Amino acid sequence: MSYKSSETIHEQELRTAVAEKGDRNFNDLTCSEMRTHVNSNWVNNLSKIDWGKHNARPNEIIVRDILSNIFASSPGYSVYTTDDEDCPEIDTSNNSPGFDLVIKHPDGKLTTIQCKLRQVDGIGPFTRQIHFETTRRHSIKNENKNHTGHVCYSADEFDYVLVTLVHVPKNDLENRNDINHWKFSLIPIRKLVDEKKGCCKSAISAKLLDEYKIFN
């Protein structure tokens, strides 16, 4: 199986739209419920693993709100989480719905995005690779995707992965509760495919995270 390798017009549009943060305050763009959650003392005192679990869904909403504001100046764009009542329907009968966000373009094109939230140490937020697997059970259906002992994503489950990187060097947790300190990468799935295995790779390199960073 071969995969497209060239950048599409919709990729170009997205990369242009999310290129700069400008003077936006991401805390102000986030709904009050999510701000309260992220700033909660009990949440911020959780272990790395538990903090990640408690903020996976809030991260999707936060990213949706940020993107919605970014696209507000570009008529015709809409951003949804898959749990939003008005989210456009996408046929997933032939595959698992591995995406969390949907962007509707002015021409009606739907772009799907898988969201990942990762706490990273190291010199900076873009200097370490991150793991990139699903939590699905091993099964006959996923047999060819278990080449690392984990289940990897299929190559056609979504168009992009949007990685939220929270820098916690030496367990310094102060960046957790300030969304302005969160960093983001938007990587097209074509860059993550292991063509020999026919599925996505089990990790995203620091090089890709840095190459596709957004809101800079």
N, C-alpha and C positions, 0 to 999 in steps of 0.2 A: 504494500500500500504506500502511495506517495502522498505528501502533504504540501500544500501551497507554501511557498517560501518568500514570496514577494509581498510588500506592504500594499494593502488595499486602500481605496479612497476613504473608507470609513475609519481605518486605522490612522490615516493622515489627519482626518478631522478630529479624532479623539486626542491624538498627540498634541495637536495645536491648541485644543481647548484647555487641556490640563497642564500646559507648560509652565504657567506661573501662578503663584499664590497671590502675588500683589500685596495689598494692605489688608486682606481679609483676615479676620480673627476666627479661626476654626471653632473655638469654643462658642462664639456667638452664633455660629451657623447650625449648631447642634441643638436639637429640641431639649427643653428643660428637663424632661424625664431622664434622658441619657446623660446630661451634664451632672445631674444629681447622683446618678449611679456611678459614673466614673470618679466623682469627687468624694464618694462615701469612704469614710475611714475604714470601715470593716472590709470593704472591697479592696482597698489599697494595701491592707495589711495581710492579704492572702498570700499563700505561696505562689511561685511562678505558675505552676500547673493549674492551681485553682483559679488564679486571677485570669488566666487565659480562657478557662472554661466559662467563667462568669461574664466575660466580655466579648465572646465570639458573636453572639447575636447583637448586642449593643453596637459593636463595631460595624456590622452591616448597615444599621440604621444611621450611624454617624457618617459613614462613607456616602450613603444615599443622600443625606442632607447636604453634605459638602458638594457633591457632584451636581445636585439640583441647583445649588446657588451658582456654581461655576457656569452651568448651561443656561442660566436665567437670561443672559445677554445674547443667547443664540436661539432665536425663535424656532419652535418645532421639535426641540429635544425634551424628553421626559425621562425621569429615572425612577425605578421602582425596586423594592425588595420583592422577593417571590411571595411574601406573606401579605403584601398590600392588596386590599380588596380590588383595586382598579388595575392591578398588574396585567399586562397583555398575556393571553394564553399562548403557550408554545407547546407544540406536540413533542412529548418526550417518550412516546410509546415504544420507540426503538432503542432507547437508551435511558440510563439513569439521569434524573435532573440534577446534574452536578453543579448548577449555578445558583447564586444567591441574589444577584442583581440583574436587572434588565434595563438597557438604555434603548429608548425608541428614537430613531433618527427622523429628521424632517421628511425623508422619502419613504418612511414606513419600515425601514430596515430595523431589525431587533438585534442588538448586541448583548450577549450573555457574559456575565462575569462571576467567577468564583472568588470569594473573599477569604483571606487568611490573615490572622492576627498572630504576630510572633514577637516575643521579647528576646532581644539579642544583646550579647555582650561584645567585647572586642573594642577596638579603637574608635569605631564609629558605627552607625546603624547599618551601613551598606558594606561592611567589611567581613561578614561571615555568611556562609551559605545557610539556607534553611531547609528543613525537611518538608517534603511535599507528597504526602500520601493521604488516603482516605481512611475512615474508620469502619469501612465495610468489612463484613466477615469474609474469610476465605471460603470460596465455593468453586464449583465446577465452572460457573460463569466467569469467575475472576481468576481462573487457573493461570492464564498466561500473563497476569499482571502482578504476580507475587514474586518477582525476581529478586527482591531485597528482603523477603520475609514479611513485607507489608503489601497492601493492595494499592496499586497505582491508578491514577485517573486514566480514563480512556482518552483518546486523542480528539474526540469530537463531542465532549460533554459541555464545553463552553468555549467562548472566543478569547477570553483573557482571564488571567488571575490578577487580582488587585491585592497586593501584600501590604499590610499595615505593620510597620516596624517600630517597636517601642524600645529605645536604647536603655538598657539597665546595666551599665558597666559596674563590675564588682558588686552586684546586687544593690546598686544605688537606684531606688525606686521612684525618685522624684519626677521622672518624666511620665509616669503612669497617668497621673491625674490632670495633665495639661495637654489637651489635644493639639495645641500649637506646636508641641515638641514631638508629636508623632510624625513619622516619615512614611512615604508611600511609593510603591512601584507598581506600574501597570504593564504587565508583560503579556504579549500575544501568545496564545497556546502553541503556535507554530514554532516558537523558540524553545519549547519544552518537550517536544516529541522525541522519543527514542524510536527511530524508525525500525531498528532491528527487532525490538520487542513489540512494536505496534501499539504502544501506549505512552503515557507521559513518563518522564524521568522521576525518580524518587526524591530529588533535591533540586533546589534552585540556587545557582551559583551566585556568589557575591558580585561577580562581573555583570551578570544579567540584572541583578537588583539595582546596581549602580547605573547601568546603561539605560534602564527604563524608569528611573525615578521621576516623579512628577511633583508639581506644586513647588518648584524650586525658585 
